[in-house]
């Protein structure tokens, strides 16, 4: 690939939360994430109606496999073609696929093969979309605004979680799975004009990869991470945090609520408290724009937060569980936001897509595959030992960050 023109990366003339260009990107991201939530609810509902609970579980798991296998390659594609082009293309494919299934369901009953095919397409496209959408912020604002952008992205994710499920449920209630899929498709479609209108700047390294193969580019990206004094330990921190945290929060929490007799409403309160804490930290990052001693803060909050994760399995009352979940949300939200900002600011522009793909691989690619293992472990040993083990893994992540001198001293740009 040969660049036909070069423009320097956009510099932030105003704070990101007041920049119309950034706000258009956040609006597109929020619309797409709400669509994601509606889609997953529609898929689970249609799968349950079409088959047994076990078959429905398999349909829901289908998308995780291509996402895990192809996500690192998605980072290469984002660096080769540019993240904006990849995000627009993948969102358009998701829109077309979901609307096509919605139209088919108007004429026929949902079939498991059709739903599994849609999940397979979604997982494959996600492997391209997720690294690209993570790499895009460096193209739309200055380096000193990236923490703000990650805060805004966190707020958009929380809004999507709150709005998406009820909207999908309303669609199912009014018109079944076809209507819910149609709503998801419209939300994906709404994000496209916003994405197209986002102005981006070129970065050093956009001139291409000199005819190298995708495999060699992936290996070059992994070597770059391994040799980087900040990114290498940071990726380890992210990997350990995700592997220790994602399973208990998604699978273990439901089993814990059932074990304690809190019921579905109690689980809802726990999740709401976590969301409030994470959302509050995202708002803080948006307003402040910079946290001093970012590397030290993210490592410390990861270490302290691990104790809160372990404590959640031993609280006897729902009120105490809500308080612990709020604390987990605050600490995990802060460490996660700072991890994302440091990934962006420390990465060489030519590698930002591949670095983003590696950082997302563990949370969105590998960690979901551990859900059956988490459930089986809780069945054998109970929630307490499993949550304690998960807390120890998260604590190890914080310890790695505190031990790694260059990461511990890492700062966000002013």
BAVOZA-913492 format. One line per field, with one value per residue: residue number from 1; x, y negated, z of N, C-alpha, C in turn. Coordinates in pm, whole numbers, plus 50000, padded with zeros to 5 digits. Example, Ala and Ser with C-alpha at 12.3 -4.5 7.8 and 13.67 -1.06 7.14 Angstrom:
<recs>
seq (1,2)
n.u (51319,51285)
n.v (50569,50225)
n.w (50780,50708)
ca.u (51230,51367)
ca.v (50450,50106)
ca.w (50780,50714)
c.u (51320,51290)
c.v (50330,49997)
c.w (50780,50787)
</recs>
This chain:
<recs>
seq (1,2,3,4,5,6,7,8,9,10,11,12,13,14,15,16,17,18,19,20,21,22,23,24,25,26,27,28,29,30,31,32,33,34,35,36,37,38,39,40,41,42,43,44,45,46,47,48,49,50,51,52,53,54,55,56,57,58,59,60,61,62,63,64,65,66,67,68,69,70,71,72,73,74,75,76,77,78,79,80,81,82,83,84,85,86,87,88,89,90,91,92,93,94,95,96,97,98,99,100,101,102,103,104,105,106,107,108,109,110,111,112,113,114,115,116,117,118,119,120,121,122,123,124,125,126,127,128,129,130,131,132,133,134,135,136,137,138,139,140,141,142,143,144,145,146,147,148,149,150,151,152,153,154,155,156,157,158,159,160,161,162,163,164,165,166,167,168,169,170,171,172,173,174,175,176,177,178,179,180,181,182,183,184,185,186,187,188,189,190,191,192,193,194,195,196,197,198,199,200,201,202,203,204,205,206,207,208,209,210,211,212,213,214,215,216,217,218,219,220,221,222,223,224,225,226,227,228,229,230,231,232,233,234,235,236,237,238,239,240,241,242,243,244,245,246,247,248,249,250,251,252,253,254,255,256,257,258,259,260,261,262,263,264,265,266,267,268,269,270,271,272,273,274,275,276,277,278,279,280,281,282,283,284,285,286,287,288,289,290,291,292,293,294,295,296,297,298,299,300,301,302,303,304,305,306,307,308,309,310,311,312,313,314,315,316,317,318,319,320,321,322,323,324,325,326,327,328,329,330,331,332,333,334,335,336,337,338,339,340,341,342,343,344,345,346,347,348,349,350,351,352,353,354,355,356,357,358,359,360,361,362,363,364,365,366,367,368,369,370,371,372,373,374,375,376,377,378,379,380,381,382,383,384,385,386,387,388,389,390,391,392,393,394,395,396,397,398,399,400,401,402,403,404,405,406,407,408,409,410,411,412,413,414)
n.u (50085,50052,50069,49868,49852,49951,49856,49904,49834,49524,49508,49404,49190,49020,48881,48810,48546,48405,48438,48306,48371,48475,48250,48069,48185,48157,47879,47820,47948,47802,47544,47599,47679,47446,47288,47427,47360,47081,47076,47201,47015,46792,46891,46938,46676,46543,46690,46632,46361,46375,46511,46652,46759,47035,47109,47053,47247,47476,47443,47470,47734,47872,47967,48186,48406,48518,48575,48775,48972,49035,49083,49339,49439,49258,49359,49585,49461,49332,49554,49660,49458,49349,49171,48919,48801,48772,48599,48365,48305,48269,48058,47859,47830,47737,47493,47357,47347,47192,46947,46874,46826,46615,46416,46387,46284,46032,45896,45926,45964,46209,46515,46763,47000,47004,47024,47267,47436,47415,47527,47786,47873,47860,48051,48284,48294,48310,48571,48713,48594,48623,48909,48957,48778,48879,49127,49073,49039,49296,49320,49141,49168,49388,49684,49682,49418,49321,49261,49027,48863,48847,48710,48464,48392,48355,48128,47942,47929,47813,47564,47464,47439,47237,47021,46996,46907,46633,46520,46553,46392,46144,46112,46092,45857,45667,45689,45816,46116,46195,46126,46292,46547,46529,46524,46784,46931,46857,46974,47246,47257,47207,47445,47622,47616,47714,47971,48085,48097,48295,48599,48933,49284,49591,49852,50200,50346,50128,50184,50197,50281,50489,50460,50467,50364,50051,50089,50358,50341,50178,50348,50552,50418,50369,50633,50705,50544,50646,50904,50865,50894,50688,50442,50464,50456,50210,50021,50029,49919,49660,49570,49575,49398,49156,49113,49083,48862,48638,48498,48389,48222,48032,47935,47970,47838,47563,47528,47612,47415,47195,47275,47288,47027,46936,46808,46683,46634,46809,47054,47030,47047,47311,47454,47369,47484,47756,47767,47701,47923,48138,48049,48057,48331,48410,48288,48437,48696,48635,48584,48814,49030,49294,49485,49716,50028,49958,50026,50097,49859,49671,49776,49767,49491,49398,49511,49397,49130,49109,49085,48829,48679,48716,48592,48327,48208,48160,47994,47706,47459,47236,47252,47513,47646,47578,47713,47982,47996,47965,48207,48384,48315,48399,48680,48762,48669,48830,49095,49069,49001,49234,49419,49335,49380,49659,49747,49686,49836,50100,50158,50325,50219,50207,50159,49929,49678,49731,49833,49608,49435,49560,49536,49260,49207,49210,48998,48766,48794,48927,48850,48558,48545,48610,48390,48229,48416,48439,48178,48172,48375,48268,48052,48186,48347,48225,48117,48281,48565,48622,48579,48773,49007,48992,49015,49277,49416,49356,49476,49741,49778,49775,50005,50205,50199,50283,50536,50672,50887,50891,50626,50498,50583,50471,50319,50033,50009,50039)
n.v (50119,49781,49456,49189,48936,48728,48639,48475,48620,48543,48258,48166,47906,47833,47954,48306,48381,48169,48153,48159,48348,48570,48622,48705,48950,49082,49088,49258,49489,49543,49592,49821,49998,50016,50140,50383,50492,50521,50700,50935,51002,51056,51272,51468,51504,51597,51831,51988,52027,52182,52418,52654,52567,52631,52634,52368,52246,52328,52194,51929,51936,51969,51741,51663,51819,51766,51500,51513,51657,51497,51234,51120,51112,50926,50690,50653,50604,50362,50193,50207,50121,49901,49786,49654,49715,49991,50009,49885,50056,50308,50253,50202,50456,50602,50472,50534,50816,50865,50739,50888,51140,51067,51012,51266,51404,51300,51443,51709,51959,51927,52090,52313,52345,52114,51911,51985,51946,51667,51588,51681,51519,51271,51302,51330,51082,50914,50966,50806,50555,50481,50445,50233,50027,49974,49871,49635,49387,49259,49138,48931,48733,48542,48674,48601,48603,48856,49005,48880,48948,49226,49230,49122,49319,49529,49432,49437,49713,49798,49672,49805,50064,50024,49929,50101,50375,50345,50220,50417,50616,50488,50483,50760,50816,50670,50752,50999,51200,51117,50845,50743,50803,50638,50383,50380,50384,50133,49963,50019,49922,49651,49568,49554,49314,49128,49228,49204,48931,48858,48694,48782,48804,48876,49094,49134,49401,49475,49506,49763,50118,50211,50437,50663,50978,51065,51236,51193,50929,50951,51100,50913,50716,50850,50891,50625,50550,50725,50628,50375,50147,50057,50144,50426,50530,50411,50537,50790,50729,50652,50893,51079,50949,50954,51230,51312,51171,51155,51404,51467,51238,51263,51535,51644,51463,51494,51753,51710,51530,51699,51892,51742,51674,51436,51395,51304,51030,50940,50998,50820,50574,50589,50587,50339,50167,50212,50110,49840,49757,49798,49631,49381,49343,49334,49095,48923,48949,48840,48572,48483,48560,48633,48840,48812,48995,49236,49509,49612,49570,49728,49984,50003,49976,50203,50400,50349,50370,50642,50760,50678,50818,51083,51058,51030,51280,51360,51195,51167,51043,50873,50595,50538,50667,50505,50270,50362,50433,50181,50064,50234,50167,49898,49921,50111,49983,49753,49858,50002,49799,49643,49831,49865,49604,49581,49786,49672,49430,49512,49674,49712,49535,49689,49943,49947,50066,50344,50366,50288,50497,50718,50642,50653,50914,51093,51018,51006,51209,51449,51475,51513,51780,51915,51935,52180,52331,52182,52210,52491,52520,52382,52547,52771,52681,52462,52115,51949,52046,52026,51753,51649,51753,51626,51362,51371,51400,51154,50989,51062,50943,50668,50670,50731,50496,50309,50404,50381,50148,49947,49941,49880,49619,49491,49225,49033,48823,48465)
n.w (50000,49918,50037,49931,50019,50293,50612,50917,51239,51397,51601,51923,51947,52137,52452,52457,52525,52438,52172,51856,51660,51802,51956,51762,51696,51945,51962,51744,51833,52069,51960,51810,52015,52171,51981,51972,52226,52201,51988,52100,52299,52138,51989,52189,52282,52049,52005,52230,52187,51957,52012,52251,52592,52608,52337,52276,52433,52296,52051,52139,52210,51977,51842,51991,51926,51653,51706,51904,51764,51544,51621,51668,51411,51317,51424,51263,51017,51078,51111,50855,50669,50791,51073,51060,50811,50841,51062,50962,50747,50876,51052,50866,50750,50971,51010,50767,50785,51017,50958,50735,50851,51018,50827,50713,50933,50948,50765,50832,51091,51356,51297,51420,51270,51115,51308,51427,51211,51181,51426,51386,51173,51302,51510,51356,51223,51443,51524,51354,51391,51667,51736,51557,51631,51878,51812,51685,51838,51860,51616,51604,51790,52008,52176,52442,52507,52517,52748,52830,52612,52647,52888,52801,52623,52805,52944,52735,52694,52936,52922,52699,52803,52990,52839,52619,52675,52784,52556,52360,52479,52463,52186,52132,52275,52131,51862,51841,51783,51530,51515,51715,51611,51390,51512,51618,51378,51270,51457,51414,51154,51202,51314,51105,50925,51110,51164,50911,50890,51065,51107,51044,51125,50959,51068,51160,50985,50841,50579,50495,50475,50325,50148,50309,50448,50607,50822,50890,50967,51193,51360,51383,51526,51770,51854,51888,52107,52303,52343,52436,52703,52864,52750,52742,53021,53077,52909,53024,53276,53195,53081,53299,53475,53329,53287,53548,53633,53456,53432,53703,53731,53527,53515,53773,53941,53900,54002,54264,54357,54351,54537,54774,54803,54699,54462,54131,54135,54331,54208,53998,54136,54226,53983,53891,54082,54035,53774,53820,53973,53788,53582,53709,53746,53477,53403,53565,53450,53202,53265,53404,53241,53274,53483,53736,53769,53635,53578,53831,53972,53829,53875,54153,54209,54077,54237,54495,54426,54378,54627,54696,54507,54595,54845,54782,54757,55014,55155,55357,55324,55101,55092,55177,54971,54754,54823,54812,54543,54426,54502,54366,54102,54092,54133,53938,53710,53706,53688,53449,53262,53268,53180,52912,52812,52843,52675,52427,52427,52466,52251,51942,51653,51416,51504,51654,51607,51620,51880,52025,51953,52075,52344,52374,52322,52537,52712,52547,52368,52471,52747,52757,52679,52904,53062,53087,53234,53470,53572,53611,53801,54020,54069,54168,54386,54505,54548,54707,54717,54439,54375,54542,54428,54179,54267,54360,54119,53996,54189,54147,53900,53969,54129,53944,53790,53982,54034,53789,53684,53481,53393,53633,53666,53453,53272,53169,52878,52901)
ca.u (50000,50125,49983,49858,49863,49980,49814,49938,49722,49448,49542,49281,49178,48934,48868,48741,48403,48343,48479,48199,48422,48478,48112,48008,48236,48095,47740,47820,47986,47689,47439,47641,47679,47306,47250,47484,47281,46953,47103,47225,46889,46708,46949,46912,46532,46510,46754,46555,46235,46399,46573,46664,46853,47173,47129,47058,47379,47574,47425,47526,47879,47932,48038,48309,48518,48590,48627,48901,49071,49067,49095,49475,49444,49183,49449,49667,49375,49311,49676,49682,49356,49303,49058,48790,48747,48733,48482,48248,48272,48219,47926,47766,47804,47650,47360,47295,47320,47083,46822,46839,46765,46485,46322,46361,46200,45894,45833,45943,46002,46355,46582,46892,47109,47005,47075,47409,47505,47422,47625,47918,47906,47882,48180,48390,48301,48359,48716,48763,48537,48668,49040,48952,48710,48970,49241,49028,49056,49423,49309,49039,49195,49527,49723,49648,49274,49281,49196,48888,48789,48817,48602,48340,48359,48300,47991,47858,47908,47717,47433,47420,47396,47112,46914,46985,46824,46490,46478,46538,46275,46025,46099,46042,45718,45579,45692,45897,46259,46214,46123,46411,46659,46511,46569,46931,46980,46839,47076,47372,47246,47216,47584,47703,47640,47799,48108,48132,48121,48407,48727,49047,49415,49688,49958,50322,50329,50014,50228,50181,50365,50596,50441,50483,50245,49977,50151,50480,50300,50133,50467,50622,50343,50393,50770,50705,50489,50735,51024,50829,50913,50560,50333,50478,50390,50071,49940,50018,49822,49527,49534,49544,49277,49039,49093,49038,48744,48523,48421,48305,48120,47927,47877,47971,47744,47431,47530,47623,47284,47108,47323,47255,46884,46907,46718,46717,46635,46934,47160,47014,47102,47457,47501,47344,47584,47881,47756,47706,48062,48218,48006,48104,48474,48418,48256,48551,48800,48592,48594,48952,49114,49426,49509,49861,50086,49858,50069,50089,49718,49601,49826,49718,49347,49380,49548,49295,49004,49107,49031,48684,48621,48711,48499,48188,48156,48143,47900,47584,47337,47235,47295,47659,47689,47565,47824,48106,47990,47991,48352,48448,48294,48486,48821,48783,48649,48947,49211,49043,49011,49375,49484,49303,49447,49802,49767,49682,49941,50232,50176,50365,50101,50206,50124,49822,49572,49773,49840,49469,49380,49615,49479,49120,49197,49185,48867,48655,48818,48960,48779,48427,48558,48630,48263,48194,48511,48401,48058,48206,48455,48176,47976,48269,48406,48146,48151,48388,48699,48641,48595,48903,49108,48984,49072,49423,49466,49349,49579,49868,49786,49820,50143,50291,50208,50364,50674,50733,50924,50853,50480,50462,50614,50413,50232,49958,50060,49967)
ca.v (50000,49655,49345,49086,48806,48742,48530,48509,48658,48429,48206,48127,47763,47818,48082,48407,48385,48052,48159,48223,48466,48680,48652,48786,49086,49140,49118,49378,49602,49573,49653,49957,50081,50044,50242,50510,50544,50564,50821,51052,51042,51118,51401,51563,51534,51681,51962,52061,52068,52276,52544,52679,52475,52662,52587,52222,52209,52346,52084,51808,51950,51981,51619,51644,51893,51687,51377,51546,51703,51400,51097,51069,51076,50802,50579,50634,50540,50223,50118,50204,50046,49786,49832,49596,49794,50123,49992,49859,50177,50414,50214,50220,50599,50640,50418,50612,50953,50867,50704,51002,51242,51015,51031,51410,51448,51258,51542,51846,51973,51929,52220,52306,52327,51974,51832,52016,51877,51524,51573,51702,51396,51166,51323,51302,50937,50854,50978,50690,50432,50444,50378,50108,49923,49938,49796,49512,49262,49191,49067,48826,48631,48539,48774,48554,48616,48996,49050,48831,49028,49355,49206,49107,49452,49603,49384,49490,49857,49813,49634,49914,50177,49990,49906,50205,50490,50312,50193,50546,50679,50423,50531,50897,50813,50613,50820,51119,51187,51043,50702,50709,50799,50517,50269,50385,50342,49989,49897,50027,49830,49513,49534,49540,49175,49060,49273,49148,48787,48835,48658,48848,48763,48982,49106,49194,49545,49498,49526,49902,50221,50251,50567,50772,51061,51039,51314,51125,50808,50992,51134,50788,50651,50921,50858,50486,50550,50797,50548,50243,50150,50031,50224,50569,50560,50365,50643,50895,50681,50659,51034,51139,50885,51002,51373,51330,51091,51169,51524,51450,51135,51304,51664,51664,51376,51556,51865,51654,51477,51813,51956,51656,51649,51297,51397,51224,50888,50913,50994,50694,50466,50602,50539,50195,50100,50216,50016,49703,49728,49785,49512,49262,49327,49291,48952,48855,48943,48747,48433,48449,48574,48688,48884,48818,49124,49330,49647,49649,49571,49845,50105,50004,50003,50344,50482,50331,50422,50788,50795,50657,50930,51198,51033,51038,51415,51390,51104,51244,50968,50807,50456,50540,50703,50386,50181,50418,50422,50041,50045,50303,50087,49780,49957,50174,49881,49665,49930,50035,49678,49603,49929,49831,49479,49605,49864,49580,49328,49574,49750,49645,49530,49795,50070,49927,50164,50474,50360,50287,50631,50805,50603,50695,51057,51169,50988,51029,51329,51569,51486,51578,51925,51973,51939,52317,52374,52116,52276,52625,52506,52345,52668,52864,52627,52353,51979,51889,52076,51978,51609,51623,51778,51517,51244,51387,51372,51009,50933,51082,50839,50546,50687,50719,50355,50238,50451,50335,50010,49853,49928,49810,49477,49440,49109,48988,48693,48346)
ca.w (50000,49912,50075,49829,50085,50435,50698,51054,51325,51445,51733,51993,51968,52254,52522,52378,52552,52371,52032,51777,51589,51899,51997,51656,51713,52064,51926,51661,51919,52157,51880,51775,52135,52204,51885,52019,52338,52146,51907,52184,52361,52035,51954,52297,52284,51933,52021,52330,52123,51847,52054,52394,52658,52570,52201,52282,52484,52189,51956,52199,52221,51845,51801,52067,51868,51552,51766,51971,51668,51439,51668,51647,51269,51300,51450,51143,50916,51118,51081,50710,50596,50867,51157,51023,50701,50892,51148,50878,50673,50963,51100,50754,50737,51082,50981,50660,50830,51114,50889,50651,50938,51061,50716,50702,51045,50921,50677,50880,51231,51372,51290,51488,51174,51075,51420,51442,51101,51215,51533,51328,51100,51401,51575,51259,51200,51568,51527,51282,51445,51801,51734,51482,51710,51986,51758,51622,51913,51833,51489,51605,51891,52050,52275,52577,52527,52504,52872,52823,52514,52708,52982,52725,52572,52918,52967,52626,52719,53046,52869,52612,52886,53057,52742,52518,52713,52781,52418,52295,52535,52406,52049,52138,52321,52029,51732,51843,51754,51404,51545,51792,51517,51309,51592,51621,51247,51256,51540,51341,51040,51250,51346,50984,50883,51208,51141,50784,50908,51156,51044,51106,51078,50935,51168,51106,50964,50753,50442,50456,50535,50234,50087,50404,50465,50730,50929,50933,51038,51325,51438,51414,51634,51895,51896,51935,52242,52393,52368,52489,52848,52931,52695,52776,53149,53075,52850,53126,53374,53134,53064,53429,53527,53256,53312,53685,53666,53366,53465,53821,53715,53434,53551,53917,54011,53897,54095,54399,54394,54378,54660,54888,54807,54662,54348,54013,54169,54401,54107,53927,54219,54225,53853,53883,54164,53960,53662,53872,54007,53666,53511,53780,53714,53339,53403,53624,53348,53098,53312,53442,53124,53306,53621,53760,53806,53583,53594,53972,54012,53774,53941,54291,54209,54042,54353,54598,54375,54387,54760,54692,54431,54685,54955,54736,54776,55156,55222,55382,55297,54971,55107,55178,54836,54669,54856,54760,54397,54392,54516,54254,53983,54097,54118,53807,53608,53701,53635,53309,53181,53258,53093,52774,52775,52830,52553,52314,52430,52462,52128,51819,51567,51316,51568,51751,51585,51670,52026,52073,51935,52179,52473,52378,52297,52660,52770,52455,52290,52548,52874,52747,52665,53037,53136,53132,53337,53594,53623,53659,53923,54128,54100,54244,54510,54561,54503,54786,54665,54301,54380,54605,54326,54083,54332,54363,53985,53980,54274,54078,53796,54033,54176,53826,53757,54082,54025,53664,53714,53376,53397,53755,53650,53330,53285,53053,52831,52947)
c.u (50088,50031,49982,49870,49895,49933,49853,49814,49655,49496,49415,49281,49092,48926,48779,48591,48330,48376,48370,48245,48425,48336,48039,48055,48171,47950,47729,47851,47869,47576,47473,47637,47537,47253,47302,47399,47144,46970,47119,47098,46799,46760,46919,46765,46495,46569,46678,46424,46256,46454,46574,46757,46999,47203,47135,47193,47486,47564,47490,47678,47948,48016,48170,48428,48589,48645,48762,49010,49121,49097,49236,49496,49365,49266,49539,49586,49353,49434,49699,49585,49314,49178,48923,48724,48697,48608,48357,48207,48212,48081,47821,47733,47713,47507,47288,47258,47200,46950,46778,46772,46628,46380,46287,46267,46056,45819,45839,45977,46155,46410,46720,47007,47119,47064,47224,47491,47520,47526,47767,47964,47939,48017,48296,48406,48350,48510,48783,48720,48602,48809,49037,48887,48796,49087,49201,49051,49185,49418,49217,49064,49343,49555,49683,49500,49228,49217,49050,48805,48754,48711,48468,48295,48300,48156,47897,47829,47805,47576,47377,47370,47261,46996,46889,46892,46674,46438,46460,46416,46146,46002,46042,45895,45623,45575,45778,46043,46285,46217,46248,46535,46650,46556,46721,46990,46968,46941,47213,47371,47261,47359,47665,47722,47725,47945,48165,48167,48238,48533,48840,49176,49502,49794,50084,50306,50211,50056,50229,50287,50467,50583,50457,50352,50177,50040,50277,50448,50251,50253,50546,50552,50366,50536,50778,50652,50587,50856,50994,50831,50785,50452,50344,50417,50244,49979,49924,49916,49680,49481,49495,49416,49152,49010,49044,48903,48621,48436,48333,48194,48004,47859,47864,47868,47604,47423,47539,47487,47187,47146,47283,47105,46847,46812,46766,46723,46763,47052,47152,47071,47254,47514,47482,47448,47720,47879,47763,47850,48148,48180,48054,48252,48492,48388,48373,48665,48764,48613,48738,49046,49250,49432,49661,49903,49994,49899,50059,49943,49648,49648,49772,49569,49318,49409,49442,49162,48995,49052,48880,48615,48611,48607,48354,48127,48122,48048,47767,47457,47348,47283,47448,47714,47682,47680,47957,48109,48016,48141,48427,48434,48383,48631,48849,48764,48770,49068,49191,49054,49155,49453,49459,49374,49597,49833,49774,49802,50081,50260,50228,50247,50093,50158,49997,49708,49607,49784,49700,49407,49431,49553,49334,49103,49156,49045,48753,48674,48834,48873,48639,48434,48580,48500,48224,48287,48477,48278,48087,48284,48366,48091,48054,48308,48327,48197,48270,48527,48724,48660,48730,49016,49110,49043,49224,49484,49465,49453,49717,49888,49835,49964,50241,50309,50294,50510,50745,50761,50875,50701,50438,50483,50551,50316,50154,50011,49974,49903)
c.v (49877,49542,49242,48947,48831,48618,48567,48544,48533,48385,48151,47977,47733,47952,48179,48405,48262,48049,48229,48347,48588,48719,48732,48931,49154,49176,49243,49502,49641,49642,49797,50049,50112,50151,50378,50573,50595,50694,50944,51097,51112,51257,51505,51601,51628,51821,52048,52111,52178,52410,52559,52576,52502,52614,52434,52174,52222,52234,51956,51814,51951,51860,51601,51710,51814,51557,51402,51582,51592,51259,51041,51033,50949,50679,50549,50562,50393,50138,50106,50108,49917,49823,49777,49678,49929,50113,49971,49986,50286,50380,50230,50368,50647,50594,50503,50752,50959,50836,50820,51112,51196,51036,51178,51458,51400,51363,51684,51843,51974,52070,52207,52283,52182,51886,51858,51949,51729,51501,51589,51578,51283,51180,51291,51152,50865,50859,50865,50560,50388,50384,50243,49997,49882,49855,49660,49384,49187,49111,48945,48718,48636,48640,48732,48567,48762,49051,49003,48916,49165,49341,49194,49241,49539,49563,49441,49639,49880,49778,49746,50033,50150,49984,50028,50319,50455,50284,50323,50622,50621,50470,50672,50899,50766,50694,50943,51091,51107,50893,50660,50705,50675,50392,50264,50338,50193,49912,49904,49930,49685,49472,49504,49396,49097,49099,49211,49000,48756,48805,48729,48791,48885,48978,49159,49345,49576,49522,49673,49993,50278,50391,50685,50850,51027,51113,51245,50997,50841,51027,51009,50714,50716,50896,50717,50478,50612,50713,50412,50246,50125,50127,50372,50600,50516,50471,50759,50856,50693,50805,51098,51080,50941,51148,51398,51268,51127,51290,51508,51347,51185,51434,51677,51581,51435,51672,51818,51601,51590,51880,51877,51632,51506,51289,51308,51075,50850,50907,50864,50576,50470,50547,50389,50118,50099,50115,49872,49665,49707,49662,49384,49236,49282,49141,48872,48841,48845,48604,48393,48457,48636,48724,48889,48959,49238,49475,49696,49662,49696,49974,50116,50037,50146,50434,50472,50389,50573,50834,50780,50770,51054,51182,51051,51176,51446,51294,51175,51174,50892,50663,50446,50576,50586,50289,50231,50407,50279,50012,50113,50223,49965,49817,50018,50074,49791,49737,49964,49915,49634,49703,49894,49705,49501,49691,49771,49487,49388,49644,49661,49647,49642,49929,50061,50027,50300,50475,50363,50426,50726,50772,50647,50846,51134,51145,51029,51153,51453,51585,51548,51730,51993,51984,52080,52367,52311,52182,52413,52618,52470,52466,52766,52808,52512,52216,51921,51918,52022,51827,51572,51646,51668,51388,51251,51358,51222,50939,50947,50979,50707,50553,50676,50573,50276,50280,50396,50185,49912,49834,49850,49659,49414,49326,49087,48851,48578,48275)
c.w (50000,49944,49964,49889,50231,50508,50839,51133,51379,51582,51796,52017,52090,52326,52446,52401,52497,52223,51951,51704,51680,51939,51890,51667,51833,52036,51841,51743,52008,52080,51846,51897,52183,52109,51922,52128,52290,52068,51994,52256,52260,51998,52062,52302,52170,51949,52122,52270,52019,51893,52205,52458,52621,52429,52196,52333,52378,52086,52009,52204,52085,51809,51873,52000,51758,51607,51833,51870,51575,51490,51647,51501,51240,51329,51332,51035,50950,51088,50932,50640,50664,50945,51114,50913,50751,50978,51063,50803,50760,51019,50990,50736,50849,51057,50877,50708,50923,51047,50799,50734,50987,50953,50701,50813,51032,50840,50732,51029,51244,51372,51352,51390,51129,51185,51443,51333,51127,51325,51481,51251,51197,51469,51483,51237,51325,51578,51450,51348,51575,51803,51663,51563,51828,51938,51704,51703,51884,51705,51495,51709,51927,52158,52416,52608,52529,52631,52875,52727,52572,52817,52913,52667,52683,52949,52862,52647,52829,53000,52781,52692,52951,52958,52654,52555,52717,52640,52341,52347,52481,52263,52044,52177,52211,51900,51727,51808,51627,51431,51621,51702,51428,51382,51597,51489,51225,51339,51475,51222,51084,51280,51221,50939,50982,51188,51014,50800,50999,51077,51119,51049,51055,51043,51102,51098,50875,50609,50401,50515,50438,50178,50180,50415,50598,50847,50980,51007,51179,51414,51475,51527,51768,51946,51952,52079,52340,52433,52430,52641,52925,52882,52735,52913,53152,53016,52948,53232,53320,53124,53196,53488,53461,53286,53454,53714,53584,53402,53587,53802,53629,53475,53702,53991,54013,53996,54240,54445,54426,54510,54784,54902,54772,54544,54235,54045,54242,54305,54027,54005,54221,54094,53838,53964,54095,53846,53707,53906,53885,53587,53576,53751,53570,53327,53460,53523,53238,53140,53342,53323,53151,53454,53642,53804,53762,53605,53737,54017,53958,53842,54083,54297,54168,54161,54463,54554,54383,54522,54763,54615,54519,54795,54912,54761,54921,55227,55240,55336,55165,54981,55107,55040,54741,54695,54801,54608,54350,54399,54402,54125,53978,54066,53981,53694,53593,53641,53487,53218,53162,53172,52946,52727,52756,52708,52433,52313,52420,52329,52016,51722,51465,51373,51652,51732,51641,51822,52086,52062,52043,52315,52487,52368,52423,52714,52678,52370,52375,52673,52860,52733,52799,53117,53178,53242,53471,53656,53680,53790,54042,54168,54187,54381,54572,54518,54577,54733,54525,54299,54443,54506,54221,54139,54336,54226,53957,54067,54213,53968,53855,54080,54060,53788,53854,54074,53901,53673,53608,53369,53520,53744,53526,53358,53156,53009,52883,52829)
</recs>
